[in-house]
Amino acid sequence: MTRFMQDTVVEQALSKVPEITLLFWIVKIAATTLGEPGGDALSMSMKLGYLTATGILAVIFLVAVGTQIAAKRFHPAVYWTTIIATTMVGTTLADFADRSLGIGYAGGSTLLLALLIASFAIWHRTLGTVSVGSISAPRAEMFYWMTIMFSQTLGTALGDWTADTAGLGYTGGAVVFAALLALVAAAYYRTSISRTLLFWAAFVLTRPLGAVVGDFLDKPVATGGSRCRAMPPRSACLFSSPPPSCCSSIAPPAGCIDPSFMQEAPMNANPDPPSASASTRCRRSRSSSGSSS
């Protein structure tokens, strides 16, 4: 066995991240999907606002990262808990940047992309590589988790921009990002493009995919989701104790209609006409939810 091969085996044994397989990507998408309603549960369902929710989730994220770095070896439960924490804080942070700061989805996505690129640049300049195979020392782990946090936040903003501003809706956004991931997979098997570059491209793209899928599962039918307006958000069923009684029948019937929709509006309100797109109604709903921050 050559010295290079020996060093590679040692790096893999000491690595604090999971092996990159198909199962990794499946769990990653599932974790990011869970993180979207989790972040919304604090900022919207519990009406804490984006800034307060971000502060709470940032503390959880820092505790999770500290536990991950302090661990002597790879622990799947600790690693994936930290991933979920990054998706939750990324959700509320992106919403705060996009809505509370008033810079919109395009401005928020541009700002977060700049932060992600800066994170990669500093990481590479300091350690000479951004490969996940080198994640064993504490300093490399700190760069790794900082970069992941920015990538998760950027992914949330991209998902919202695609579903709302671009008018594709949640299902349309899911199709777009799934197609982009398929292109990255094809590039992995058919080209010689840097595997590190392709990994991070896929890592960023799984976040908006999880974001739009999570929103589709958690938002009312009237805003392009799959939940009846009278039913509690799925995030409330996941994070409320005890959960609302109607969570036992969380799956809405196809094309469900909530008669209370019109009753909630003031008499002088002008609800969106039937021709209004789901994304238009979604922006109005989410904007009013974030006004408390």
C-alpha positions in Angstrom: 0.0 0.0 0.0 1.5 3.4 -1.0 1.9 6.3 1.4 -0.9 8.2 -0.4 -3.3 5.3 0.0 -2.4 4.9 3.6 -3.1 8.6 4.2 -6.4 8.3 2.4 -7.5 5.4 4.6 -6.5 7.3 7.8 -8.4 10.5 6.7 -11.5 8.4 6.0 -11.2 6.7 9.4 -10.8 10.1 11.2 -13.5 11.9 9.2 -16.4 13.3 11.2 -18.8 13.3 8.3 -20.7 10.4 6.8 -19.7 8.6 3.6 -21.2 10.3 0.6 -23.7 7.7 -0.8 -27.2 7.7 -2.2 -28.5 7.2 1.3 -26.7 10.3 2.4 -28.6 12.4 -0.1 -31.9 10.8 0.7 -31.5 11.6 4.4 -30.2 15.1 3.6 -33.3 15.9 1.6 -35.5 14.5 4.3 -33.7 16.6 7.0 -34.0 19.8 5.0 -37.7 19.1 4.4 -38.2 18.8 8.1 -36.2 21.9 8.9 -38.5 24.2 6.8 -41.7 23.6 8.8 -39.6 23.5 12.0 -38.3 27.1 11.4 -41.7 28.3 10.3 -43.2 26.8 13.5 -41.3 29.2 15.7 -41.4 32.3 13.5 -45.0 32.0 12.2 -47.1 29.4 14.1 -45.8 30.5 17.5 -45.7 34.1 16.3 -42.2 34.8 17.6 -41.1 36.7 14.5 -38.1 36.0 12.3 -35.5 37.7 14.4 -36.5 36.1 17.7 -36.8 32.7 16.1 -33.4 33.1 14.5 -31.9 33.9 17.9 -33.4 30.8 19.5 -32.4 28.5 16.7 -28.9 30.0 16.5 -28.3 29.0 20.1 -29.5 25.4 19.3 -27.3 25.4 16.2 -24.2 26.5 18.2 -24.8 23.8 20.9 -25.3 21.2 18.2 -22.1 22.2 16.4 -20.1 22.3 19.7 -21.3 18.8 20.5 -20.3 17.6 17.0 -16.9 19.1 17.2 -16.3 17.8 20.7 -17.1 14.2 19.6 -14.1 12.0 19.1 -15.6 10.2 16.2 -18.5 10.3 13.8 -21.9 9.9 15.5 -24.9 9.8 13.0 -27.5 11.1 15.5 -25.3 14.1 16.4 -24.4 14.9 12.8 -27.9 14.8 11.5 -29.3 16.7 14.5 -26.8 19.4 13.6 -27.9 19.3 9.9 -31.5 19.8 11.0 -30.5 22.7 13.2 -28.8 24.4 10.3 -31.9 24.0 8.1 -34.1 25.5 10.8 -31.9 28.5 11.5 -31.3 28.9 7.8 -35.1 29.1 7.2 -35.7 31.9 9.7 -32.5 33.7 8.8 -33.4 33.7 5.1 -36.9 34.9 5.9 -35.5 37.7 8.1 -33.1 38.8 5.3 -35.7 38.5 2.5 -38.7 40.1 4.3 -37.8 41.9 7.5 -34.8 43.7 6.0 -36.9 44.6 3.0 -34.4 43.5 0.3 -36.6 40.9 -1.2 -35.8 37.4 -2.5 -33.4 38.5 -5.1 -31.5 40.8 -2.7 -31.5 38.2 0.0 -30.2 35.4 -2.4 -27.5 37.7 -3.6 -26.3 38.6 -0.1 -26.3 35.0 1.0 -24.5 33.8 -2.1 -21.8 36.4 -1.4 -21.5 35.1 2.2 -21.3 31.5 0.9 -18.5 32.3 -1.6 -16.6 34.3 1.1 -16.9 31.3 3.4 -15.4 28.9 0.7 -12.7 31.4 -0.1 -11.6 31.8 3.5 -11.8 28.1 4.2 -9.6 27.3 1.1 -7.1 30.0 1.8 -6.7 28.8 5.4 -6.6 25.1 4.9 -5.9 24.7 1.2 -8.9 22.5 0.5 -12.7 22.5 0.9 -13.0 18.7 0.4 -15.3 16.9 2.9 -12.7 14.2 3.0 -10.5 16.5 5.1 -13.1 17.1 7.9 -11.3 15.7 10.9 -9.6 18.6 12.7 -11.7 21.1 14.8 -10.7 24.0 12.6 -11.8 22.2 9.4 -15.1 21.3 11.1 -15.8 25.0 12.1 -15.3 26.0 8.4 -17.5 23.1 7.3 -20.4 23.9 9.5 -20.2 27.7 8.8 -20.3 26.9 5.1 -23.2 24.5 5.5 -25.2 27.1 7.5 -24.7 29.7 4.7 -25.6 27.1 2.0 -28.8 26.1 3.9 -29.8 29.7 4.3 -29.1 30.5 0.6 -31.1 27.4 -0.3 -34.1 28.6 1.6 -34.0 32.0 -0.2 -33.7 30.3 -3.6 -36.6 28.0 -2.8 -38.8 31.0 -1.8 -37.7 33.0 -4.8 -38.5 30.2 -7.2 -41.9 29.3 -5.7 -43.1 32.9 -5.1 -41.4 35.5 -7.2 -40.8 33.3 -10.2 -44.4 32.1 -9.9 -43.6 28.4 -10.2 -45.3 27.4 -7.0 -44.1 24.7 -4.7 -44.5 21.8 -7.1 -42.9 23.7 -9.9 -40.0 24.6 -7.8 -39.5 21.0 -6.7 -39.4 19.9 -10.3 -36.8 22.6 -11.2 -34.5 21.7 -8.3 -34.9 18.0 -8.8 -33.9 18.5 -12.5 -30.8 20.5 -11.5 -29.8 17.7 -9.1 -30.2 15.2 -11.9 -27.9 17.3 -14.0 -25.3 17.4 -11.2 -25.6 13.6 -10.9 -25.1 13.2 -14.7 -22.0 15.4 -14.5 -20.6 13.3 -11.7 -20.9 10.1 -13.7 -20.1 11.4 -17.2 -17.6 14.2 -16.8 -14.3 14.9 -15.0 -15.6 18.0 -13.2 -14.2 18.4 -9.7 -16.0 16.0 -7.3 -15.7 18.6 -4.6 -17.4 21.2 -6.7 -20.2 18.8 -7.7 -20.7 17.8 -4.0 -21.2 21.3 -2.9 -23.4 22.1 -5.9 -25.6 19.2 -4.9 -25.5 20.1 -1.2 -26.8 23.6 -2.0 -29.5 22.4 -4.4 -30.9 19.8 -1.9 -31.8 22.7 0.4 -34.3 24.6 -1.9 -35.7 21.2 -2.9 -36.4 20.4 0.7 -37.7 23.9 1.3 -40.4 23.8 -1.4 -41.4 20.3 -0.5 -41.7 21.3 3.2 -43.7 24.3 2.3 -46.0 22.2 0.0 -46.7 19.9 2.9 -47.1 22.6 5.5 -49.0 25.4 3.6 -52.7 25.7 3.0 -54.3 24.7 -0.3 -55.2 28.3 -0.9 -51.5 29.2 -1.1 -50.5 26.3 -3.2 -49.8 23.8 -0.4 -51.6 20.6 0.5 -53.2 21.5 3.9 -56.7 22.7 4.4 -56.8 26.2 5.8 -58.8 25.2 8.9 -56.2 22.5 9.8 -53.2 23.3 11.9 -49.8 23.5 10.1 -47.9 20.2 10.1 -45.2 22.1 11.9 -47.6 22.6 14.8 -48.2 18.8 14.9 -44.5 18.2 14.9 -43.4 20.7 17.5 -46.5 21.4 19.7 -47.0 19.6 23.0 -49.6 18.3 23.1 -50.4 18.5 19.4 -53.7 19.9 18.2 -56.5 17.3 18.3 -57.1 17.5 14.6 -53.5 16.4 13.8 -54.8 12.8 13.8 -56.4 13.6 10.4 -53.7 15.8 9.0 -54.0 14.6 5.4 -56.6 16.9 3.7 -59.0 15.5 1.1 -58.2 16.4 -2.5 -59.3 19.9 -3.4 -60.5 20.6 0.2 -62.3 23.9 0.7 -62.4 25.7 4.0 -65.5 27.8 4.4 -63.9 29.9 7.1 -61.5 31.5 4.6 -63.9 34.2 3.7 -65.1 34.6 7.2 -61.6 35.5 8.4 -61.4 38.6 6.1 -62.9 41.9 7.2 -66.0 43.1 5.5 -64.2 45.8 3.6 -61.3 43.5 2.5 -60.7 42.7 -1.1 -59.7 39.0 -1.2 -57.7 37.8 -4.2 -60.0 37.0 -7.1 -60.2 33.4 -8.3 -57.8 34.2 -11.1 -55.0 35.3 -8.7 -52.1 32.8 -8.7 -51.3 30.7 -5.7 -47.9 32.3 -5.4 -49.6 35.8 -5.1 -51.8 34.6 -2.2 -48.8 32.9 -0.7 -46.7 36.1 -0.7 -49.6 38.0 1.0 -50.0 35.3 3.7 -46.3 35.0 4.5 -45.7 38.7 4.5 -48.4 39.3 7.1 -46.9 36.4 9.2 -43.5 38.0 9.2 -44.7 41.5 10.0 -44.4 40.8 13.8 -40.6 40.6 13.5 
